[in-house]
Amino acid sequence: LPGWSGPYPLAEALTKKISVPVYLGNDVQVAVAAEARLGAGRPYRSLLGVWWGTGVGGGIILDGLRWTGRGAAGEIGHTVVRRGGARCSCGRRGCLEAYAGRGAMERKARKALERGEKTRLFDWMAEQGKDRLTSGIWLKGLKHGDPLAVKLIERALRMLGAGVASAVNLLDVEAVVIGGGLGTRLGQPYVDRLRVAMKPHLFVPQRPPDLHLAGLGELSGAIGAALLAEPAAEVLAPRHGTLNS
């Protein structure tokens, strides 16, 4: 929100305003919590959720509990994968999201089109009446072997491999769950390719984490939001910290 700096008790303010209990959570964090409780993360006590879509977000489960830190834990999209690299929407350079986020890939694709690179991505966008390159359009580009789609997705996978592996090296989680618009749309074949992209960067490559596609699919966030209103759910109880702006 423009001009919003620092934490604000939004849930409390809304509860007073509408006289109904309101619970507030980060979209990716609650989606990962839902996967931990009801989805692909159920067998594990520790996992990293990576939501690959317009941006790249994340959530962390440690010892069966949602880890929020001081409110910004899991922001894997803003880990640096290339020093002094591409400009990110956050204003910094070299963030993972600047290479793997769908928004960043679209900006790169538009510049490539202006330079004369061949692609049908924007033709399909126009045919479908869209104003942006959706996950479905990227998938269509891959299926048709569109050279620009292939090039940018390959670059995204390389950067995701380095970024996710680095997070695994730090946290040593049992599993990684991949969700988000692009993640769920591209599906298991690209989860498998991410596994390959991670391997050169893992400190213990002979013992990689399990990798899974989000079991709840595109409903992870909605289910997580519903579960957020159930205080008794152990996995949804933050171990430390609060959710800030």
ZICORBEL-V806295 format. One record per residue. N is the residue number from 1. RES is the residue in one letter. PSI is psi in whole degrees, 0 to 359 (999 if undefined). OMEGA is omega in degrees with one decimal (999 if undefined). Layout:
BEGIN
((N/RES/PSI/OMEGA) (N/RES/PSI/OMEGA))
END
This chain:
BEGIN
((1/L/130/-178.4) (2/P/132/177.0) (3/G/358/-179.8) (4/W/116/177.9) (5/S/128/179.2) (6/G/167/-177.2) (7/P/149/176.7) (8/Y/135/-177.3) (9/P/67/-173.9) (10/L/315/-178.8) (11/A/316/179.4) (12/E/317/-179.7) (13/A/318/178.9) (14/L/322/177.8) (15/T/316/178.7) (16/K/324/-175.4) (17/K/318/-173.7) (18/I/0/177.2) (19/S/32/176.1) (20/V/136/179.3) (21/P/131/179.9) (22/V/134/177.5) (23/Y/139/-175.6) (24/L/133/178.2) (25/G/154/172.6) (26/N/136/-172.9) (27/D/314/-177.9) (28/V/321/179.9) (29/Q/318/179.9) (30/V/329/176.1) (31/A/317/179.0) (32/V/321/177.1) (33/A/322/177.2) (34/A/319/177.5) (35/E/324/179.8) (36/A/325/-176.4) (37/R/321/-171.2) (38/L/353/-172.8) (39/G/220/-173.3) (40/A/341/-177.3) (41/G/4/-174.7) (42/R/322/-177.0) (43/P/355/-168.0) (44/Y/149/174.0) (45/R/341/178.4) (46/S/135/178.7) (47/L/159/174.0) (48/L/126/173.6) (49/G/132/178.5) (50/V/115/-177.4) (51/W/109/-173.7) (52/W/106/-178.1) (53/G/228/177.2) (54/T/320/171.1) (55/G/199/174.6) (56/V/111/-179.3) (57/G/173/-179.0) (58/G/165/175.7) (59/G/153/-173.6) (60/I/133/171.2) (61/I/123/178.3) (62/L/128/-178.6) (63/D/37/177.3) (64/G/5/-177.6) (65/L/146/178.0) (66/R/123/-179.1) (67/W/117/-179.6) (68/T/352/-177.0) (69/G/230/176.8) (70/R/15/176.9) (71/G/345/-175.2) (72/A/17/179.4) (73/A/143/176.6) (74/G/1/-177.3) (75/E/65/-176.1) (76/I/334/179.5) (77/G/343/-178.9) (78/H/22/164.8) (79/T/146/-174.9) (80/V/123/177.8) (81/V/349/175.5) (82/R/111/-178.5) (83/R/129/-179.8) (84/G/21/-175.0) (85/G/209/-175.5) (86/A/148/179.4) (87/R/131/179.5) (88/C/162/177.5) (89/S/341/178.1) (90/C/350/179.9) (91/G/348/179.9) (92/R/176/-177.9) (93/R/146/172.6) (94/G/7/179.5) (95/C/150/175.6) (96/L/319/-178.6) (97/E/332/179.7) (98/A/347/179.1) (99/Y/327/-172.7) (100/A/344/178.5) (101/G/141/-178.3) (102/R/323/177.9) (103/G/316/179.0) (104/A/322/178.8) (105/M/323/178.0) (106/E/318/177.7) (107/R/320/177.8) (108/K/320/-179.5) (109/A/320/179.5) (110/R/319/177.9) (111/K/322/178.3) (112/A/320/178.1) (113/L/319/178.7) (114/E/330/178.7) (115/R/355/177.6) (116/G/8/177.5) (117/E/143/-177.1) (118/K/132/176.6) (119/T/149/175.6) (120/R/4/-176.1) (121/L/315/-175.8) (122/F/336/172.0) (123/D/314/178.8) (124/W/324/177.4) (125/M/314/179.8) (126/A/318/179.6) (127/E/325/-178.3) (128/Q/0/179.7) (129/G/28/180.0) (130/K/159/176.1) (131/D/8/177.5) (132/R/166/178.4) (133/L/100/-178.1) (134/T/169/176.9) (135/S/323/178.7) (136/G/324/178.6) (137/I/320/176.3) (138/W/319/178.5) (139/L/319/177.9) (140/K/319/177.9) (141/G/319/178.8) (142/L/318/-179.1) (143/K/328/-179.9) (144/H/2/179.1) (145/G/29/177.8) (146/D/123/-171.9) (147/P/323/-179.0) (148/L/319/177.4) (149/A/315/-179.9) (150/V/315/-177.5) (151/K/316/-176.0) (152/L/325/176.2) (153/I/321/177.3) (154/E/317/178.2) (155/R/318/178.3) (156/A/318/179.7) (157/L/320/178.3) (158/R/315/-179.0) (159/M/321/175.8) (160/L/320/178.7) (161/G/314/180.0) (162/A/316/-177.0) (163/G/314/-178.8) (164/V/319/178.1) (165/A/320/178.9) (166/S/319/177.5) (167/A/321/177.8) (168/V/320/177.6) (169/N/325/-179.3) (170/L/316/-171.7) (171/L/335/-177.7) (172/D/47/179.8) (173/V/159/179.4) (174/E/329/-173.3) (175/A/157/172.5) (176/V/130/178.0) (177/V/128/-178.2) (178/I/125/177.7) (179/G/204/-179.1) (180/G/168/-176.5) (181/G/309/178.7) (182/L/318/-177.8) (183/G/311/-178.2) (184/T/326/-177.9) (185/R/319/179.6) (186/L/329/168.7) (187/G/193/-173.1) (188/Q/322/179.3) (189/P/325/-178.8) (190/Y/337/169.1) (191/V/318/177.8) (192/D/322/179.0) (193/R/327/175.7) (194/L/322/177.3) (195/R/317/178.7) (196/V/319/-178.8) (197/A/333/180.0) (198/M/326/-166.6) (199/K/316/-178.7) (200/P/342/-174.8) (201/H/356/-177.8) (202/L/135/178.6) (203/F/326/177.8) (204/V/74/-174.1) (205/P/337/179.9) (206/Q/352/178.6) (207/R/64/-178.2) (208/P/159/174.6) (209/P/157/171.5) (210/D/142/177.1) (211/L/132/-178.5) (212/H/150/167.8) (213/L/145/179.9) (214/A/123/-176.7) (215/G/334/-179.4) (216/L/0/177.0) (217/G/222/-176.8) (218/E/354/179.9) (219/L/358/-177.2) (220/S/314/-177.3) (221/G/316/-179.6) (222/A/318/179.0) (223/I/319/177.7) (224/G/322/178.2) (225/A/320/177.8) (226/A/317/-179.9) (227/L/335/-179.6) (228/L/333/-179.7) (229/A/7/178.3) (230/E/86/-174.0) (231/P/337/-176.9) (232/A/350/-178.1) (233/A/111/-173.5) (234/E/320/-174.9) (235/V/341/-179.0) (236/L/359/179.5) (237/A/112/-179.8) (238/P/136/-179.8) (239/R/320/177.9) (240/H/151/169.8) (241/G/178/179.7) (242/T/168/178.3) (243/L/123/179.7) (244/N/176/178.2) (245/S/999/999))
END
